Amino acid sequence: MEKAQIGRPREFDAEQALQKAVVVFWEQGYEGASLAALTEAMGISRKSMYAAFGNKEELFRKALQRYSEGTVSYIVDALEATTAREVAEVFLTGSVRANTRPGCPAGCLGVQGALAVGETGRVARDVLTEWRAGGQEHLRDRFQRAVEEGDLPAGSDPDLIARYVMTIANGMAVQAAGGATREELLRVAGAALLNWPPA
């Protein structure tokens, strides 16, 4: 005999709803994304949102995680590239493609999500600052390995190189949000690599 289900089953696809929340945060930023806009896009009530995802801050954290695993998963590929220059190239071109993806908001959720926030957006700003710092740390560690392996010159500063690559990527995200095309930004990425230190 089957056990009776406790509570009502969800009447929506949580994965699809979360992806729709990603887009709202990406387009409007944390502070600009109202609960009304989020629940409307997700196709659920506030009560269902709270039950499935928690409050707005928790939903934002889950949306950022989804964004990390999907849209910016190129970072993992970049870190696995054979040479330090290839790491930077895959990272920058992946960033351009993510920031100019057809059918998605232009720019980067991790950059635009909390560029200008008031007190209510402070948590998101801090979360995104930590998120970007984590990406830079991964790059720094990979470039440190490149120095140790002789792929980068012995006097190279892995932290500076990581900051350089991240700054270019973040700047291109802002440019994309302002209307720069994929082709224009790929040229910027190529120009940024012209000064790459020889092995």
C-alpha angles and dihedrals in degrees: 000000000000119000116243114251115252113227127354119300117245113270095206139058105257093200093053091045091052092050089053089051089053090058093048093051090044093052100037106024124233098290095040093053105088122199088245092055092045097048092043092052092044091049094230140107123256089250091055091046093053092045094050103033109013123231126340093274092052091046089052092051090050091047091051090050090052090048090051093051094046122021097030099033086116085086090073090051090048094053090052094052116122101240134032091244090053089050090056093043095050090044095051098041090044088052091051092050092048092048094049101037112148112246093020132092114273118251131021128306088212092057105033096035093087110007094129116020139155128214094294091056097049093100092054091047090053093045091051093045088055091045093053091044089053091055091049091049091054090051092047092052091049092049090047088056089050090055091049091049093048093246089119123039115272093246094053119126107225092193093053093047091049091049090049093052093044092048091052091048093048092046091051089051090057090046091051091051087052092055105270112153128237091249092052092049094046087057089052090050090050092049091050090058094052090084094049111139114251117241 
